[in-house]
Amino acid sequence: MLLSKLPFKAFSGVVGYIRPQIEYLPLGKPKIHVGVGVSLLTHYNLEEYQPLEKSRVFVRMGYLFKFK
């Protein structure tokens, strides 16, 4: 029922992105990671109309937990 209200059909096809990213470990702390990158559309072959982003900038932060 929800799919019939959307302006596009279910995803069908192939999409490819290149995602270069830089990782940084601030203050020499090996458990904290900060990343900045960009996602660039390089290839698409779709059978139906799909809303695609040509490029996207992203920032990622992470913390490594140690479980014993």
N, CA, C and O atoms as CSV, one atom per row, in Angstrom:
chain,resi,resn,atom,element,x,y,z
A,1,MET,N,N,0.818,-1.188,0.000
A,1,MET,CA,C,0.000,0.000,0.000
A,1,MET,C,C,0.870,1.265,0.000
A,1,MET,O,O,0.559,2.228,-0.701
A,2,LEU,N,N,1.947,1.266,0.774
A,2,LEU,CA,C,2.827,2.432,0.833
A,2,LEU,C,C,3.550,2.647,-0.498
A,2,LEU,O,O,3.718,3.789,-0.927
A,3,LEU,N,N,3.980,1.569,-1.155
A,3,LEU,CA,C,4.709,1.704,-2.420
A,3,LEU,C,C,3.871,2.351,-3.511
A,3,LEU,O,O,4.417,3.037,-4.375
A,4,SER,N,N,2.567,2.151,-3.493
A,4,SER,CA,C,1.728,2.763,-4.526
A,4,SER,C,C,1.633,4.274,-4.378
A,4,SER,O,O,1.300,4.959,-5.345
A,5,LYS,N,N,1.914,4.814,-3.202
A,5,LYS,CA,C,1.853,6.259,-2.971
A,5,LYS,C,C,3.166,6.974,-3.290
A,5,LYS,O,O,3.185,8.198,-3.419
A,6,LEU,N,N,4.266,6.223,-3.419
A,6,LEU,CA,C,5.564,6.830,-3.700
A,6,LEU,C,C,5.657,7.233,-5.176
A,6,LEU,O,O,5.025,6.600,-6.023
A,7,PRO,N,N,6.443,8.287,-5.503
A,7,PRO,CA,C,6.531,8.759,-6.888
A,7,PRO,C,C,7.422,7.897,-7.778
A,7,PRO,O,O,7.544,8.183,-8.969
A,8,PHE,N,N,8.046,6.851,-7.238
A,8,PHE,CA,C,8.899,5.981,-8.042
A,8,PHE,C,C,8.682,4.532,-7.621
A,8,PHE,O,O,8.167,4.255,-6.538
A,9,LYS,N,N,9.086,3.609,-8.504
A,9,LYS,CA,C,8.905,2.187,-8.228
A,9,LYS,C,C,10.071,1.663,-7.415
A,9,LYS,O,O,11.018,2.393,-7.123
A,10,ALA,N,N,9.994,0.395,-7.052
A,10,ALA,CA,C,11.078,-0.231,-6.294
A,10,ALA,C,C,12.370,-0.168,-7.104
A,10,ALA,O,O,12.342,-0.178,-8.334
A,11,PHE,N,N,13.481,-0.105,-6.417
A,11,PHE,CA,C,14.787,0.032,-7.061
A,11,PHE,C,C,15.070,-1.143,-7.986
A,11,PHE,O,O,14.908,-2.299,-7.596
A,12,SER,N,N,15.495,-0.847,-9.213
A,12,SER,CA,C,15.877,-1.894,-10.148
A,12,SER,C,C,17.012,-1.365,-11.012
A,12,SER,O,O,16.850,-0.366,-11.713
A,13,GLY,N,N,18.153,-2.029,-10.964
A,13,GLY,CA,C,19.280,-1.612,-11.766
A,13,GLY,C,C,20.579,-1.661,-10.992
A,13,GLY,O,O,20.666,-2.263,-9.921
A,14,VAL,N,N,21.595,-1.012,-11.559
A,14,VAL,CA,C,22.936,-1.018,-10.975
A,14,VAL,C,C,23.397,0.425,-10.828
A,14,VAL,O,O,23.249,1.232,-11.745
A,15,VAL,N,N,23.963,0.743,-9.655
A,15,VAL,CA,C,24.512,2.076,-9.390
A,15,VAL,C,C,25.895,1.892,-8.782
A,15,VAL,O,O,26.076,1.038,-7.914
A,16,GLY,N,N,26.876,2.680,-9.223
A,16,GLY,CA,C,28.234,2.590,-8.698
A,16,GLY,C,C,28.746,3.939,-8.237
A,16,GLY,O,O,28.562,4.951,-8.914
A,17,TYR,N,N,29.393,3.947,-7.074
A,17,TYR,CA,C,29.972,5.158,-6.498
A,17,TYR,C,C,31.446,4.928,-6.191
A,17,TYR,O,O,31.857,3.807,-5.894
A,18,ILE,N,N,32.240,5.995,-6.264
A,18,ILE,CA,C,33.613,6.012,-5.753
A,18,ILE,C,C,33.582,6.851,-4.489
A,18,ILE,O,O,33.020,7.947,-4.476
A,19,ARG,N,N,34.197,6.326,-3.406
A,19,ARG,CA,C,34.123,7.019,-2.119
A,19,ARG,C,C,35.506,7.219,-1.503
A,19,ARG,O,O,35.867,6.494,-0.577
A,20,PRO,N,N,36.290,8.184,-1.992
A,20,PRO,CA,C,37.557,8.471,-1.323
A,20,PRO,C,C,37.300,9.091,0.050
A,20,PRO,O,O,36.375,9.885,0.225
A,21,GLN,N,N,38.139,8.711,1.022
A,21,GLN,CA,C,37.940,9.162,2.396
A,21,GLN,C,C,39.281,9.330,3.085
A,21,GLN,O,O,40.225,8.595,2.797
A,22,ILE,N,N,39.371,10.291,3.994
A,22,ILE,CA,C,40.564,10.513,4.805
A,22,ILE,C,C,40.211,10.177,6.248
A,22,ILE,O,O,39.218,10.675,6.780
A,23,GLU,N,N,41.028,9.330,6.887
A,23,GLU,CA,C,40.839,8.978,8.295
A,23,GLU,C,C,41.882,9.710,9.134
A,23,GLU,O,O,43.029,9.855,8.711
A,24,TYR,N,N,41.499,10.159,10.292
A,24,TYR,CA,C,42.383,10.906,11.185
A,24,TYR,C,C,42.229,10.368,12.596
A,24,TYR,O,O,41.113,10.128,13.056
A,25,LEU,N,N,43.355,10.178,13.287
A,25,LEU,CA,C,43.350,9.766,14.685
A,25,LEU,C,C,43.776,10.968,15.528
A,25,LEU,O,O,44.971,11.240,15.647
A,26,PRO,N,N,42.813,11.697,16.118
A,26,PRO,CA,C,43.160,12.925,16.844
A,26,PRO,C,C,43.917,12.658,18.134
A,26,PRO,O,O,43.621,11.712,18.864
A,27,LEU,N,N,44.898,13.509,18.401
A,27,LEU,CA,C,45.659,13.511,19.649
A,27,LEU,C,C,46.328,12.178,19.952
A,27,LEU,O,O,46.581,11.872,21.117
A,28,GLY,N,N,46.618,11.385,18.938
A,28,GLY,CA,C,47.299,10.112,19.148
A,28,GLY,C,C,46.459,9.081,19.873
A,28,GLY,O,O,47.005,8.109,20.394
A,29,LYS,N,N,45.173,9.258,19.924
A,29,LYS,CA,C,44.277,8.301,20.582
A,29,LYS,C,C,43.888,7.231,19.556
A,29,LYS,O,O,43.151,7.536,18.619
A,30,PRO,N,N,44.356,5.999,19.701
A,30,PRO,CA,C,44.065,4.984,18.685
A,30,PRO,C,C,42.617,4.500,18.670
A,30,PRO,O,O,42.216,3.824,17.722
A,31,LYS,N,N,41.827,4.821,19.680
A,31,LYS,CA,C,40.447,4.347,19.719
A,31,LYS,C,C,39.459,5.312,19.069
A,31,LYS,O,O,38.334,4.918,18.764
A,32,ILE,N,N,39.855,6.569,18.850
A,32,ILE,CA,C,38.960,7.563,18.262
A,32,ILE,C,C,39.344,7.763,16.799
A,32,ILE,O,O,40.514,7.982,16.484
A,33,HIS,N,N,38.360,7.687,15.909
A,33,HIS,CA,C,38.584,7.865,14.477
A,33,HIS,C,C,37.651,8.948,13.955
A,33,HIS,O,O,36.470,8.977,14.299
A,34,VAL,N,N,38.185,9.841,13.121
A,34,VAL,CA,C,37.387,10.862,12.449
A,34,VAL,C,C,37.666,10.725,10.953
A,34,VAL,O,O,38.824,10.667,10.538
A,35,GLY,N,N,36.615,10.675,10.153
A,35,GLY,CA,C,36.777,10.528,8.710
A,35,GLY,C,C,35.972,11.564,7.952
A,35,GLY,O,O,34.868,11.925,8.359
A,36,VAL,N,N,36.534,12.047,6.838
A,36,VAL,CA,C,35.861,12.987,5.950
A,36,VAL,C,C,36.038,12.451,4.539
A,36,VAL,O,O,37.127,12.015,4.165
A,37,GLY,N,N,34.967,12.483,3.759
A,37,GLY,CA,C,35.065,11.964,2.403
A,37,GLY,C,C,33.974,12.499,1.508
A,37,GLY,O,O,33.147,13.317,1.911
A,38,VAL,N,N,33.995,12.013,0.282
A,38,VAL,CA,C,33.005,12.407,-0.704
A,38,VAL,C,C,32.584,11.152,-1.471
A,38,VAL,O,O,33.403,10.270,-1.730
A,39,SER,N,N,31.329,11.081,-1.822
A,39,SER,CA,C,30.786,9.971,-2.591
A,39,SER,C,C,30.405,10.504,-3.972
A,39,SER,O,O,29.571,11.403,-4.076
A,40,LEU,N,N,31.008,9.959,-5.034
A,40,LEU,CA,C,30.798,10.451,-6.398
A,40,LEU,C,C,30.144,9.370,-7.251
A,40,LEU,O,O,30.636,8.243,-7.307
A,41,LEU,N,N,29.044,9.702,-7.912
A,41,LEU,CA,C,28.356,8.780,-8.799
A,41,LEU,C,C,29.205,8.550,-10.049
A,41,LEU,O,O,29.559,9.507,-10.737
A,42,THR,N,N,29.534,7.291,-10.349
A,42,THR,CA,C,30.365,6.983,-11.510
A,42,THR,C,C,29.636,6.174,-12.570
A,42,THR,O,O,29.982,6.258,-13.749
A,43,HIS,N,N,28.636,5.394,-12.180
A,43,HIS,CA,C,27.941,4.540,-13.141
A,43,HIS,C,C,26.511,4.302,-12.683
A,43,HIS,O,O,26.262,4.086,-11.497
A,44,TYR,N,N,25.575,4.342,-13.620
A,44,TYR,CA,C,24.213,3.938,-13.292
A,44,TYR,C,C,23.534,3.363,-14.527
A,44,TYR,O,O,23.696,3.871,-15.637
A,45,ASN,N,N,22.782,2.307,-14.317
A,45,ASN,CA,C,22.016,1.642,-15.352
A,45,ASN,C,C,20.702,1.227,-14.708
A,45,ASN,O,O,20.600,0.139,-14.141
A,46,LEU,N,N,19.702,2.090,-14.793
A,46,LEU,CA,C,18.435,1.875,-14.101
A,46,LEU,C,C,17.316,1.614,-15.098
A,46,LEU,O,O,17.265,2.221,-16.168
A,47,GLU,N,N,16.427,0.710,-14.735
A,47,GLU,CA,C,15.284,0.403,-15.587
A,47,GLU,C,C,14.114,1.348,-15.317
A,47,GLU,O,O,13.301,1.584,-16.211
A,48,GLU,N,N,14.015,1.882,-14.124
A,48,GLU,CA,C,12.946,2.800,-13.733
A,48,GLU,C,C,13.576,4.084,-13.216
A,48,GLU,O,O,14.755,4.087,-12.861
A,49,TYR,N,N,12.823,5.170,-13.166
A,49,TYR,CA,C,13.323,6.429,-12.612
A,49,TYR,C,C,13.611,6.255,-11.122
A,49,TYR,O,O,12.782,5.728,-10.380
A,50,GLN,N,N,14.778,6.695,-10.696
A,50,GLN,CA,C,15.155,6.670,-9.284
A,50,GLN,C,C,15.800,8.003,-8.925
A,50,GLN,O,O,16.579,8.532,-9.718
A,51,PRO,N,N,15.503,8.556,-7.768
A,51,PRO,CA,C,16.191,9.785,-7.351
A,51,PRO,C,C,17.608,9.440,-6.893
A,51,PRO,O,O,17.786,8.769,-5.876
A,52,LEU,N,N,18.610,9.893,-7.635
A,52,LEU,CA,C,20.005,9.599,-7.316
A,52,LEU,C,C,20.738,10.884,-6.964
A,52,LEU,O,O,20.431,11.956,-7.485
A,53,GLU,N,N,21.710,10.755,-6.073
A,53,GLU,CA,C,22.577,11.885,-5.731
A,53,GLU,C,C,23.832,11.784,-6.579
A,53,GLU,O,O,24.430,10.713,-6.671
A,54,LYS,N,N,24.236,12.874,-7.194
A,54,LYS,CA,C,25.454,12.869,-8.005
A,54,LYS,C,C,26.697,12.907,-7.123
A,54,LYS,O,O,27.716,12.304,-7.458
A,55,SER,N,N,26.616,13.610,-6.000
A,55,SER,CA,C,27.737,13.640,-5.060
A,55,SER,C,C,27.201,13.891,-3.652
A,55,SER,O,O,26.122,14.454,-3.465
A,56,ARG,N,N,27.982,13.461,-2.681
A,56,ARG,CA,C,27.597,13.627,-1.276
A,56,ARG,C,C,28.872,13.747,-0.448
A,56,ARG,O,O,29.810,12.974,-0.641
A,57,VAL,N,N,28.916,14.701,0.466
A,57,VAL,CA,C,30.024,14.867,1.395
A,57,VAL,C,C,29.588,14.275,2.726
A,57,VAL,O,O,28.459,14.492,3.166
A,58,PHE,N,N,30.484,13.523,3.372
A,58,PHE,CA,C,30.126,12.919,4.647
A,58,PHE,C,C,31.256,13.057,5.654
A,58,PHE,O,O,32.431,13.127,5.292
A,59,VAL,N,N,30.877,13.094,6.923
A,59,VAL,CA,C,31.803,13.143,8.053
A,59,VAL,C,C,31.426,11.989,8.979
A,59,VAL,O,O,30.258,11.807,9.323
A,60,ARG,N,N,32.429,11.218,9.372
A,60,ARG,CA,C,32.179,10.063,10.228
A,60,ARG,C,C,33.049,10.144,11.467
A,60,ARG,O,O,34.212,10.540,11.395
A,61,MET,N,N,32.484,9.769,12.601
A,61,MET,CA,C,33.230,9.677,13.847
A,61,MET,C,C,32.991,8.290,14.432
A,61,MET,O,O,31.896,7.738,14.324
A,62,GLY,N,N,34.026,7.738,15.049
A,62,GLY,CA,C,33.871,6.415,15.624
A,62,GLY,C,C,34.742,6.220,16.839
A,62,GLY,O,O,35.735,6.924,17.029
A,63,TYR,N,N,34.371,5.274,17.650
A,63,TYR,CA,C,35.123,4.904,18.838
A,63,TYR,C,C,35.224,3.379,18.867
A,63,TYR,O,O,34.209,2.695,18.737
A,64,LEU,N,N,36.416,2.846,19.032
A,64,LEU,CA,C,36.604,1.408,19.073
A,64,LEU,C,C,36.475,0.910,20.508
A,64,LEU,O,O,37.255,1.294,21.380
A,65,PHE,N,N,35.491,0.057,20.746
A,65,PHE,CA,C,35.293,-0.545,22.054
A,65,PHE,C,C,36.044,-1.868,22.109
A,65,PHE,O,O,36.124,-2.591,21.116
A,66,LYS,N,N,36.585,-2.172,23.267
A,66,LYS,CA,C,37.293,-3.432,23.442
A,66,LYS,C,C,36.475,-4.333,24.362
A,66,LYS,O,O,36.237,-4.007,25.525
A,67,PHE,N,N,36.053,-5.465,23.821
A,67,PHE,CA,C,35.289,-6.423,24.608
A,67,PHE,C,C,36.179,-7.603,24.953
A,67,PHE,O,O,36.985,-8.043,24.134
A,68,LYS,N,N,36.030,-8.114,26.167
A,68,LYS,CA,C,36.835,-9.263,26.592
A,68,LYS,C,C,36.000,-10.484,26.743
A,68,LYS,O,O,36.515,-11.545,27.095
